[in-house]
């Protein structure tokens, strides 16, 4: 979408700054954002999933760990 500065973005109904910062910190901790606040390759992959960021990262990481079936079951149960 080409939005690089969420803090100064002109939202119609802006979220509280602390909420936005907390969300960005969470994404950074999941390696979805880099040091400049831009999406990483992993972040772009996570955005493809219609899931919470934590669950999307679980799904992607499970491929490398060879436990995709098990994690898919866990994510399905957590998403109900």
MODELLER restraints for C-alpha pairs under 7 A, 6 or more apart:
rsr = mdl.restraints
at = mdl.atoms
rsr.add(forms.Gaussian(group=physical.xy_distance, feature=features.Distance(at['CA:4:A'], at['CA:38:A']), mean=6.69, stdev=0.5))
rsr.add(forms.Gaussian(group=physical.xy_distance, feature=features.Distance(at['CA:27:A'], at['CA:33:A']), mean=5.79, stdev=0.5))
rsr.add(forms.Gaussian(group=physical.xy_distance, feature=features.Distance(at['CA:28:A'], at['CA:34:A']), mean=6.49, stdev=0.5))
rsr.add(forms.Gaussian(group=physical.xy_distance, feature=features.Distance(at['CA:31:A'], at['CA:43:A']), mean=6.99, stdev=0.5))
rsr.add(forms.Gaussian(group=physical.xy_distance, feature=features.Distance(at['CA:32:A'], at['CA:39:A']), mean=5.75, stdev=0.5))
rsr.add(forms.Gaussian(group=physical.xy_distance, feature=features.Distance(at['CA:32:A'], at['CA:40:A']), mean=5.37, stdev=0.5))
rsr.add(forms.Gaussian(group=physical.xy_distance, feature=features.Distance(at['CA:32:A'], at['CA:42:A']), mean=5.63, stdev=0.5))
rsr.add(forms.Gaussian(group=physical.xy_distance, feature=features.Distance(at['CA:32:A'], at['CA:43:A']), mean=3.73, stdev=0.5))
rsr.add(forms.Gaussian(group=physical.xy_distance, feature=features.Distance(at['CA:33:A'], at['CA:39:A']), mean=4.57, stdev=0.5))
rsr.add(forms.Gaussian(group=physical.xy_distance, feature=features.Distance(at['CA:33:A'], at['CA:40:A']), mean=5.37, stdev=0.5))
rsr.add(forms.Gaussian(group=physical.xy_distance, feature=features.Distance(at['CA:33:A'], at['CA:43:A']), mean=6.38, stdev=0.5))
rsr.add(forms.Gaussian(group=physical.xy_distance, feature=features.Distance(at['CA:34:A'], at['CA:40:A']), mean=6.00, stdev=0.5))
rsr.add(forms.Gaussian(group=physical.xy_distance, feature=features.Distance(at['CA:46:A'], at['CA:53:A']), mean=6.57, stdev=0.5))
rsr.add(forms.Gaussian(group=physical.xy_distance, feature=features.Distance(at['CA:46:A'], at['CA:56:A']), mean=5.29, stdev=0.5))
rsr.add(forms.Gaussian(group=physical.xy_distance, feature=features.Distance(at['CA:46:A'], at['CA:57:A']), mean=6.26, stdev=0.5))
rsr.add(forms.Gaussian(group=physical.xy_distance, feature=features.Distance(at['CA:49:A'], at['CA:56:A']), mean=6.02, stdev=0.5))
rsr.add(forms.Gaussian(group=physical.xy_distance, feature=features.Distance(at['CA:55:A'], at['CA:75:A']), mean=6.39, stdev=0.5))
rsr.add(forms.Gaussian(group=physical.xy_distance, feature=features.Distance(at['CA:59:A'], at['CA:68:A']), mean=6.81, stdev=0.5))
rsr.add(forms.Gaussian(group=physical.xy_distance, feature=features.Distance(at['CA:59:A'], at['CA:71:A']), mean=6.45, stdev=0.5))
rsr.add(forms.Gaussian(group=physical.xy_distance, feature=features.Distance(at['CA:59:A'], at['CA:72:A']), mean=6.77, stdev=0.5))
rsr.add(forms.Gaussian(group=physical.xy_distance, feature=features.Distance(at['CA:62:A'], at['CA:68:A']), mean=4.89, stdev=0.5))
rsr.add(forms.Gaussian(group=physical.xy_distance, feature=features.Distance(at['CA:62:A'], at['CA:71:A']), mean=6.51, stdev=0.5))
